[in-house]
Amino acid sequence: MTEDKFAWGVFLRKVAVIAVPVALQNLLTTTGSMVDTMMIASLGQTQVGAVGLCAQYSSLVFSGYWGFVGGGMLFFSQYWGAGDDDGINRSYGLTTACMMTVGILFAILALFFPEAVMRLYTDKQAIRQVGVEYLRIAGFSYPLTVFSLAMAALLRCTGQVRIPLYGSIVSVLTNIFLNWVLIFGHLGMPAMGVRGAATATVIAQGTGIVVIVLLAARVHHPYLLAVSRHFRWNIAFIRIYLKKCFPIILNEVMIGAGNMMINVVLGRQPEEAIAALAVFRTLEGLVIGFFAGFSNASSVLVGTKVGAGEIDTAYNRAWRLVYLCQGFISCLCIALIALHTPILTIMGMHGESFSIAFGLLCIYAAAALIRMGNWTQNDTFRAAGDATYGTVMEIVFMWAMVLPAVWLTGMVWHLPTLVVFACSYIDEPIRYILMQVHLFSGKWIRPVTPEGRKALAGWVPARRRKKERAL
């Protein structure tokens, strides 16, 4: 496939097949979170703020294991493209084991040391007390979430994108129903408040896992249930796996720690701002959910071609995916701004908290276009085998530029919340330019399969070939 004859119709259909189910799955999850927020909002802004801060702890958990998801998808997609069944099974087993270790460690912190966790995120005693109640139950959901995401990553990379979607549908519906029952005490159950919301989350996660396993068994998926083949590791394979995963893991851990510090600063804003941030994070999940569809499409559509040795096709797909993602995200952000009044009102925002929440949305709408472009490029690089470049860029700018700006504006100069929040995005435009240069250089294509390495020898990007011919 050459650049002049790029099959747009085929490409868009392939993107839709992968991205749409993933986006729908995340849309369902975000919708469930919005319903949670609306139900909890009826209990008061303290409860909303507390659960929102607990969600930031969940984001830290996410950062701890997402590096293994990114590394795992690199191997799943490239081995899938090369038709290496043993490679898929071994990489899935190792990915799941590493992820589960992280999930259990964070669960222990939530279950046995919730006071220390909440003290880190806020200095508001009333919010801390509610958060402790929530974490002591929600901690049980972390290993379940890890297992569910590991299965979803494998299924998507091996052509079964609908199964995780169905699991998510059942999980979200279960969560919404149990929230209604347990938060308010319907159907003869006691009114448990935020503890009911946490209990519903745990049960819903377990239900989603059962659905995924049953559907995978029904279609006789060749990898997910081949448990005896998941743990056939050797030292050489573990070394290759960790070498590729380490930059991704380092990236997620360092960025997760950086985001935690940002949330520590934001958690010391007025209570109205904390409640507004909790609502904003829910809406942000909607945007990230759509981005995740393109992220998975990048990993599969680029990674499989790199693994199969079709380097030109992988390159031509990569930059188009970036711009498609930015286009869709722009439309979504415009829609959120246009509909902000009914959305924020129904989620319990009013007065000062409404004004802050709207300000957060406006800032994010401007930043998301560039941020999602950066994320899509980074995920594309990772799927093709280059886990280092985007990692270095993100870590350096986070710790050298973003964190000092957020800390100074929030903790030293005590500027308004919206100024502090805006500082968390000041690095995105600079990184975008650097990432674009790297994208079009093609230096991010680094196969892990023999087929890919053979095809890469002597390869140059189509754009460079055109320039050379013109000269």
HELIX and SHEET records of a PDB file:
HELIX    1   1 GLU A    3  LYS A    5  5                                   3    
HELIX    2   2 TRP A    8  ALA A   41  1                                  34    
HELIX    3   3 GLN A   45  ALA A   82  1                                  38    
HELIX    4   4 ASP A   85  PHE A  112  1                                  28    
HELIX    5   5 PRO A  114  TYR A  121  1                                   8    
HELIX    6   6 GLN A  125  ALA A  138  1                                  14    
HELIX    7   7 SER A  141  CYS A  157  1                                  17    
HELIX    8   8 ARG A  162  PHE A  184  1                                  23    
HELIX    9   9 VAL A  194  ARG A  218  1                                  25    
HELIX   10  10 VAL A  227  ARG A  229  5                                   3    
HELIX   11  11 ILE A  235  LEU A  266  1                                  32    
HELIX   12  12 GLU A  271  ALA A  308  1                                  38    
HELIX   13  13 ILE A  311  ALA A  338  1                                  28    
HELIX   14  14 HIS A  340  ILE A  346  1                                   7    
HELIX   15  15 GLU A  352  ALA A  383  1                                  32    
HELIX   16  16 TYR A  389  PHE A  397  1                                   9    
HELIX   17  17 MET A  398  VAL A  402  3                                   5    
HELIX   18  18 LEU A  403  TRP A  407  1                                   5    
HELIX   19  19 LEU A  408  VAL A  412  3                                   5    
HELIX   20  20 THR A  417  ALA A  422  1                                   6    
HELIX   21  21 CYS A  423  TYR A  425  5                                   3    
HELIX   22  22 GLU A  428  SER A  441  1                                  14    
HELIX   23  23 PRO A  450  LEU A  456  1                                   7    
HELIX   24  24 ALA A  462  ALA A  470  1                                   9    
END                                                                             
